[in-house]
Amino acid sequence: DRLGNLGVIDDKYDVAISTACFALNNIVVDSVEVGQTCVKHLRKNNLGRVTFILLNNLPTVDMQPIQTPENVPRLFDLVKPKDEKFIPAFYNMLQNTLVAENLQKAIRIAFDKTRWRIMTLNGELVDKSGTMSGNDQVLKASDITPEIIAQLERERNHLEAQCREFNEKLSSLESQLQEKKDKLPKLEFELSNLEICADVCVKSITDNETSIVKLRQKEIKILQDKILEIGGDKLRAQKSKIEHVKDQIVLINERITKSQVAKSRAEKEKKKFENSLANSERGLKELNNEIENITKEIQQKVNVARSIQDLERNLTENKQNEIRWRKSLSDLTLHEIGSDEVQEFQIYTDDELDAMDKDTLQEEIDILKKKTENANPNLNILEEYNIYEKEYKLRQKDFEDVTFKRNECKENYDNLRKQRLDEFMHGFDIISQKLKEMYKRIVCGGIAELECDSFDPFCDGVIFSVKPPKKSWKKISDLSGGEKTLCSLSLVLALHHYKPTPICVMDEIDAALDFRNVSIVADYIKERTRDVQFIVISLHNNMYELADHLVGVFKTGDQSKSVTINPRKFQEFTMLGEDAK
């Protein structure tokens, strides 16, 4: 609404406030968003210009009265807003403007040591700067003094000078604006031409760069061909060797990469096997000593087996030599010969083979053939063969015995692991099924699940997740206190069903439960008392009221005391007492 409609003032000061506050026709709105909406409406309907006052952007106002000269009233204090939220709007327009009865008093107060903005009841305004203005009424000659006339003339001269200065600046700015407007079409046309030229230049540069790259490649190819023609066979041979070395480097890098991948995979498998072994060892503590002794014995036998394998290889070679030697044995005579040290075959690289001379190698081969033809075989090796054969048979028997024991131990170990897994999964299935029943009964419709790895449940543990009524699946760690209590209680009761004990102690299991859930748990415990004795510590009456015996613990005189009550007999005595009355 209009600012003038949001407050009232005495008719005596109507002229003064109308002259002092030029914003009475401004529209007051709550926020910037409301003001923007109003502006859009004005523009849309072409309703003209309106000034808005934004309440949420105005500073807070101190309502305390101020000390004024000659105790003249402050115009703001005379306004009575319709609502306190409009007070900042009136203060923002009026500030500390004072009201005087006449112009002489207004001038006297305005030009005191502290300058004030003064309004008269007739609508004359004396500003802090010394300027004076009035309404449409004619002032009396007696009210105007020479000092006022001089002051007004100075103000007029000052305003005329400012007006001339502003007119000159306005003319200069208008001429500059027109000049800029005249240049704008030309600049826009030049900008368009420059953009077109830039696109053409970029395309030309790209084409030139492509042509330069092709020319360089062509020149490089020509130079390479010339180099090959000048260098001849040696250069081609060196280039071939370089290519061969590069290929070898690539192959080696590939092998290194594959080896690293295999190493990483082997480390993961090793870690997995170590974890599996650790879990297995925990379940087979009673066999650790026996397995350790057998392992040592197996290691010894394995070493023997390796020696036997070496002997088998030597035996195979000797048998082949024996067959060859026996064919020519009839033509041979025994001679004692000396044996030279056998030299191992040397492995040469490709570069070393290229550097060797074929004629020299052929001569060496001929010399070795002659030595071989003239040499006599050493038949003493047959005796060594017989000795090694006997030793091989003995060690082979030991190896078979060790292998049998190892297989027997491994079979026992596998049977124990299978037995442990079968017993665990059997109990796990029973507990899981009973858990579903217990949780569904306690929470009236929920679902509970126990999950584990069926191949190796001892590795990653067991996951307990539930789905409360009208909720999604959650892990037990993400539930509230009461929900955790119900889940834990369901699991405990399921475990108790699988391996029942004659007595069960429960300490304030209902502390985090509400009245309804406490009653459900109490009814179930009461039902199970046919087979099991329960000792329950509880502070809920709907829990302990179902007990067969009550033990109350209390404190008097810094001493703990207890009282035992049989509720059934207590009730009978109470009923007898009432009948007697």
Backbone hydrogen bonds, N-H to C=O, Kabsch-Sander energy under -0.5 kcal/mol:
donor,donor_aa,acceptor,acceptor_aa,energy
3,L,26,N,-2.1
4,G,24,L,-2.6
5,N,2,R,-0.7
6,L,3,L,-1.3
8,V,80,K,-1.8
13,Y,10,D,-1.8
14,D,11,D,-1.4
17,I,13,Y,-2.3
18,S,14,D,-2.0
19,T,15,V,-1.8
20,A,16,A,-2.6
21,C,17,I,-2.3
22,F,20,A,-0.7
24,L,21,C,-0.7
26,N,23,A,-1.5
27,I,51,T,-2.5
28,V,1,D,-2.7
29,V,27,I,-0.5
29,V,53,I,-2.7
35,G,31,S,-1.8
36,Q,32,V,-2.8
37,T,33,E,-2.1
38,C,34,V,-2.1
39,V,35,G,-2.4
40,K,36,Q,-2.3
41,H,37,T,-1.9
42,L,38,C,-2.3
43,R,39,V,-2.6
44,K,40,K,-2.6
45,N,41,H,-2.1
46,N,42,L,-0.8
47,L,42,L,-2.0
53,I,27,I,-2.9
54,L,52,F,-0.5
55,L,29,V,-2.4
55,L,53,I,-0.7
56,N,30,D,-1.5
57,N,54,L,-1.0
58,L,55,L,-1.3
63,M,61,V,-0.7
68,T,66,I,-0.5
71,N,68,T,-1.5
72,V,69,P,-1.9
75,L,97,T,-2.8
77,D,74,R,-0.8
78,L,74,R,-0.8
78,L,75,L,-0.8
79,V,76,F,-1.0
80,K,8,V,-2.8
82,K,6,L,-2.9
86,F,83,D,-1.9
87,I,84,E,-1.5
90,F,86,F,-1.7
91,Y,87,I,-2.4
92,N,88,P,-2.3
93,M,89,A,-1.1
94,L,90,F,-2.5
95,Q,91,Y,-2.6
97,T,94,L,-1.3
98,L,117,R,-2.8
99,V,73,P,-2.2
100,A,119,M,-3.5
106,A,102,N,-1.7
107,I,103,L,-2.9
108,R,104,Q,-2.3
109,I,105,K,-2.2
110,A,106,A,-2.6
111,F,107,I,-2.2
112,D,109,I,-1.3
115,R,113,K,-0.6
116,W,110,A,-0.7
118,I,116,W,-0.7
118,I,126,V,-2.6
119,M,98,L,-2.6
120,T,124,E,-2.2
121,L,100,A,-1.1
123,G,120,T,-1.5
125,L,133,S,-4.1
126,V,118,I,-2.8
127,D,125,L,-0.6
127,D,131,T,-3.1
130,G,127,D,-1.3
133,S,125,L,-2.5
143,D,140,K,-1.1
144,I,141,A,-1.1
145,T,143,D,-0.6
149,I,145,T,-2.1
150,A,146,P,-2.8
151,Q,147,E,-2.5
152,L,148,I,-2.8
153,E,149,I,-2.5
154,R,150,A,-2.3
155,E,151,Q,-2.3
156,R,152,L,-2.6
157,N,153,E,-3.0
158,H,154,R,-2.5
159,L,155,E,-2.6
160,E,156,R,-2.8
161,A,157,N,-2.4
162,Q,158,H,-2.2
163,C,159,L,-2.5
164,R,160,E,-2.5
165,E,161,A,-2.5
166,F,162,Q,-2.7
167,N,163,C,-2.4
168,E,164,R,-2.5
169,K,165,E,-2.4
170,L,166,F,-2.7
171,S,167,N,-2.6
172,S,168,E,-2.5
173,L,169,K,-2.8
174,E,170,L,-2.5
175,S,171,S,-2.4
176,Q,172,S,-2.3
177,L,173,L,-2.6
178,Q,174,E,-2.5
179,E,175,S,-2.3
180,K,176,Q,-2.5
181,K,177,L,-2.5
182,D,178,Q,-2.3
183,K,179,E,-1.9
184,L,180,K,-1.6
186,K,182,D,-0.6
187,L,183,K,-2.6
188,E,184,L,-2.7
189,F,185,P,-2.3
190,E,186,K,-2.6
191,L,187,L,-2.8
192,S,188,E,-2.1
193,N,189,F,-2.3
194,L,190,E,-2.7
195,E,191,L,-2.3
196,I,192,S,-2.1
197,C,193,N,-2.8
198,A,194,L,-2.7
199,D,195,E,-2.2
200,V,196,I,-2.3
201,C,197,C,-2.9
202,V,198,A,-2.7
203,K,199,D,-2.2
204,S,200,V,-2.6
205,I,201,C,-3.0
206,T,202,V,-2.4
207,D,203,K,-2.4
208,N,204,S,-2.7
209,E,205,I,-2.8
210,T,206,T,-2.2
211,S,207,D,-2.5
212,I,208,N,-2.8
213,V,209,E,-2.4
214,K,210,T,-2.2
215,L,211,S,-2.6
216,R,212,I,-2.7
217,Q,213,V,-2.4
218,K,214,K,-2.4
219,E,215,L,-2.8
220,I,216,R,-2.8
221,K,217,Q,-2.3
222,I,218,K,-2.3
223,L,219,E,-2.8
224,Q,220,I,-2.5
225,D,221,K,-2.3
226,K,222,I,-2.4
227,I,223,L,-2.7
228,L,224,Q,-2.4
229,E,225,D,-2.3
230,I,226,K,-2.7
231,G,227,I,-3.1
232,G,228,L,-2.0
234,K,231,G,-0.6
235,L,231,G,-0.6
236,R,232,G,-1.8
237,A,233,D,-2.7
238,Q,234,K,-2.9
239,K,235,L,-2.7
240,S,236,R,-2.6
241,K,237,A,-2.5
242,I,238,Q,-2.5
243,E,239,K,-2.7
244,H,240,S,-2.4
245,V,241,K,-2.8
246,K,242,I,-2.7
247,D,243,E,-2.6
248,Q,244,H,-2.4
249,I,245,V,-2.6
250,V,246,K,-2.5
251,L,247,D,-2.6
252,I,248,Q,-2.7
253,N,249,I,-2.7
254,E,250,V,-2.5
255,R,251,L,-2.5
256,I,252,I,-2.8
257,T,253,N,-2.7
258,K,254,E,-2.8
259,S,255,R,-2.8
260,Q,256,I,-2.7
261,V,257,T,-2.6
262,A,258,K,-2.8
263,K,259,S,-2.7
264,S,260,Q,-2.7
265,R,261,V,-2.7
266,A,262,A,-2.7
267,E,263,K,-2.6
268,K,264,S,-2.2
269,E,265,R,-2.7
270,K,266,A,-2.9
271,K,267,E,-2.7
272,K,268,K,-2.6
273,F,269,E,-3.0
274,E,270,K,-2.7
275,N,271,K,-2.4
276,S,272,K,-2.5
277,L,273,F,-2.8
278,A,274,E,-2.5
279,N,275,N,-2.3
280,S,276,S,-2.2
281,E,277,L,-2.6
282,R,278,A,-1.7
283,G,279,N,-1.1
284,L,280,S,-0.8
284,L,281,E,-0.6
285,K,282,R,-0.5
287,L,284,L,-1.1
288,N,285,K,-1.2
291,I,287,L,-2.8
292,E,288,N,-2.6
293,N,289,N,-2.2
294,I,290,E,-2.6
295,T,291,I,-2.7
296,K,292,E,-2.1
297,E,293,N,-2.2
298,I,294,I,-3.0
299,Q,295,T,-2.5
300,Q,296,K,-2.1
301,K,297,E,-2.5
302,V,298,I,-2.9
303,N,299,Q,-2.2
304,V,300,Q,-2.1
305,A,301,K,-3.0
306,R,302,V,-2.8
307,S,303,N,-2.2
308,I,304,V,-2.6
309,Q,305,A,-2.7
310,D,306,R,-2.3
311,L,307,S,-2.4
312,E,308,I,-2.7
313,R,309,Q,-2.2
314,N,310,D,-2.3
315,L,311,L,-3.0
316,T,312,E,-2.7
317,E,313,R,-2.2
318,N,314,N,-2.7
319,K,315,L,-2.7
320,Q,316,T,-2.1
321,N,317,E,-2.4
322,E,318,N,-2.8
323,I,319,K,-2.4
324,R,320,Q,-1.9
325,W,321,N,-2.9
326,R,322,E,-2.9
327,K,323,I,-1.3
328,S,324,R,-0.9
329,L,326,R,-0.8
330,S,326,R,-0.5
332,L,329,L,-1.3
337,I,335,H,-0.7
340,D,338,G,-0.5
348,Y,346,Q,-0.6
353,L,349,T,-2.3
354,D,350,D,-2.3
355,A,351,D,-1.5
356,M,352,E,-0.7
356,M,353,L,-0.7
361,L,357,D,-2.1
362,Q,358,K,-2.4
363,E,359,D,-2.1
364,E,360,T,-2.2
365,I,361,L,-2.4
366,D,362,Q,-2.3
367,I,363,E,-2.2
368,L,364,E,-2.3
369,K,365,I,-2.2
370,K,366,D,-2.1
371,K,367,I,-2.2
372,T,368,L,-2.3
373,E,369,K,-2.4
374,N,370,K,-2.0
375,A,371,K,-1.2
379,L,377,P,-0.8
381,I,378,N,-0.9
382,L,379,L,-1.5
383,E,380,N,-0.7
384,E,380,N,-1.4
385,Y,381,I,-2.1
386,N,382,L,-2.0
387,I,383,E,-2.0
388,Y,384,E,-2.6
389,E,385,Y,-2.3
390,K,386,N,-2.0
391,E,387,I,-2.2
392,Y,388,Y,-2.5
393,K,389,E,-2.0
394,L,390,K,-2.0
395,R,391,E,-2.5
396,Q,392,Y,-2.5
397,K,393,K,-1.8
398,D,394,L,-1.9
399,F,395,R,-2.6
400,E,396,Q,-2.2
401,D,397,K,-2.1
402,V,398,D,-2.6
403,T,399,F,-2.6
404,F,400,E,-2.1
405,K,401,D,-2.3
406,R,402,V,-2.7
407,N,403,T,-2.5
408,E,404,F,-2.3
409,C,405,K,-2.7
410,K,406,R,-2.7
411,E,407,N,-2.3
412,N,408,E,-2.2
413,Y,409,C,-2.7
414,D,410,K,-2.7
415,N,411,E,-2.4
416,L,412,N,-2.4
417,R,413,Y,-2.3
418,K,414,D,-2.5
419,Q,415,N,-2.6
420,R,416,L,-2.8
421,L,417,R,-2.6
422,D,418,K,-2.8
423,E,419,Q,-2.5
424,F,420,R,-2.4
425,M,421,L,-2.8
426,H,422,D,-2.3
427,G,423,E,-2.3
428,F,424,F,-3.0
429,D,425,M,-2.5
430,I,426,H,-1.7
431,I,427,G,-2.7
432,S,428,F,-2.9
433,Q,429,D,-2.3
434,K,430,I,-2.4
435,L,431,I,-2.6
436,K,432,S,-1.9
437,E,433,Q,-1.7
438,M,434,K,-2.8
439,Y,435,L,-2.9
440,K,436,K,-2.3
441,R,437,E,-2.0
442,I,438,M,-2.6
443,V,439,Y,-2.6
444,C,440,K,-0.6
445,G,440,K,-1.8
447,I,467,K,-1.7
449,E,465,S,-2.9
451,E,463,I,-2.5
454,S,452,C,-0.7
459,C,456,D,-1.4
460,D,456,D,-0.7
461,G,457,P,-0.6
463,I,451,E,-2.8
465,S,449,E,-2.1
465,S,463,I,-0.6
466,V,474,K,-2.6
467,K,447,I,-3.2
471,K,468,P,-1.8
474,K,466,V,-2.7
476,I,464,F,-1.4
478,D,475,K,-1.5
479,L,476,I,-1.2
484,K,480,S,-2.6
485,T,481,G,-2.0
486,L,482,G,-2.0
487,C,483,E,-2.3
488,S,484,K,-2.9
489,L,485,T,-2.6
490,S,486,L,-2.1
491,L,487,C,-2.2
492,V,488,S,-2.6
493,L,489,L,-2.4
494,A,490,S,-2.0
495,L,491,L,-2.6
496,H,492,V,-2.4
497,H,493,L,-1.8
498,Y,494,A,-1.6
499,K,495,L,-2.6
504,C,533,Q,-2.4
506,M,535,I,-2.9
508,E,506,M,-0.8
508,E,537,I,-2.4
511,A,508,E,-1.3
513,L,510,D,-1.1
518,V,514,D,-2.3
519,S,515,F,-1.9
520,I,516,R,-1.8
521,V,517,N,-2.5
522,A,518,V,-2.5
523,D,519,S,-2.3
524,Y,520,I,-1.9
525,I,521,V,-2.5
526,K,522,A,-2.4
527,E,523,D,-1.8
528,R,524,Y,-2.0
529,T,525,I,-0.8
529,T,526,K,-0.5
530,R,527,E,-0.9
531,D,528,R,-1.7
532,V,528,R,-1.8
533,Q,502,P,-2.0
535,I,504,C,-2.8
536,V,534,F,-0.6
537,I,506,M,-2.9
538,S,536,V,-0.6
543,M,540,H,-1.4
544,Y,540,H,-2.1
545,E,541,N,-2.0
546,L,543,M,-1.1
547,A,544,Y,-1.2
550,L,565,I,-3.2
552,G,550,L,-0.5
552,G,563,V,-3.2
554,F,561,K,-2.9
556,T,559,Q,-2.5
559,Q,556,T,-0.8
561,K,554,F,-3.4
563,V,552,G,-2.3
565,I,550,L,-3.1
570,F,566,N,-2.8
571,Q,567,P,-2.2
572,E,568,R,-1.9
573,F,569,K,-2.7
574,T,570,F,-2.0
575,M,571,Q,-2.3
576,L,572,E,-2.4
577,G,573,F,-2.3
578,E,574,T,-2.0
579,D,575,M,-2.1
580,A,576,L,-2.3
581,K,577,G,-1.7
